[in-house]
Amino acid sequence: ITKLNIDIVCFQEFYNVDQCYTTIENSNYTIIETNDNGSGLVLMVHKNIKDDIIHVKRIRLKQNISILEIGTYAGMSLIELVRNIPNSTGIGVDMWSNYNENKLLENMDALQVEQSFYKNIKTAGLENRICGLKNSSTSALLNFIKANKTFDFIYVDGSHLCLDCYGDMLLSWTLLEKGGMMAIDDYTFNAFDPSKVLESPFDGVNHFLRNYEGEYTLLSKEYRVFLTKS
């Protein structure tokens, strides 16, 4: 299997301008590109880059690339990944039903997020390269394992609950090709509130990194974690 030359792409979706700029001002990221089509997609990189050189990096292909996003919501991150990676295909997994984690997820049905996903895929002209899978992450990932399916890039952005995120990482790691990349979003979400230890990916991610030390190369560990499988 040819190793991929994989670098980091950071995307974040916002739902209004105030939320976007409040989040950016209180984070270690800076906006370097916004999407003008009204999707609310913002491309960001970490502010503390040596010599202030900004590297927005891409996956350079030597083969077809299979991408999996866990927790795809309206699909905008997956669309941008597939759009920017030639010869790639993507699968977005989401329950697309009300989920008791935050206000947005509690109103998935009312917001018609599933319909938005397919509309966005169609608008992007990527219906032949991206498909959606309505299922829980655990069921979807176990089914992929049973089918001997593998992926080159897996973006873990589902439940923020500690045990859920840890389970998603464990199953995703089994599905990840050697040389492939796994990215975990929202690593520091609720991380510094001891009363919310089970409501944050933080300790689950750290536990995974300790248990699998020596089996990966850690590329970045900021708000998102990026690692490649050795």
Salt bridges, closest charged atoms under 4 A:
ASP7 OD2 - ARG60 NH1 3.10
GLU80 OE2 - ARG83 NH1 2.54
GLU101 OE2 - HIS160 ND1 2.31
GLU114 OE1 - LYS134 NZ 3.04
ASP185 OD1 - ARG224 NE 2.88
ASP186 OD2 - HIS160 NE2 2.68
GLU222 OE1 - HIS46 NE2 3.17
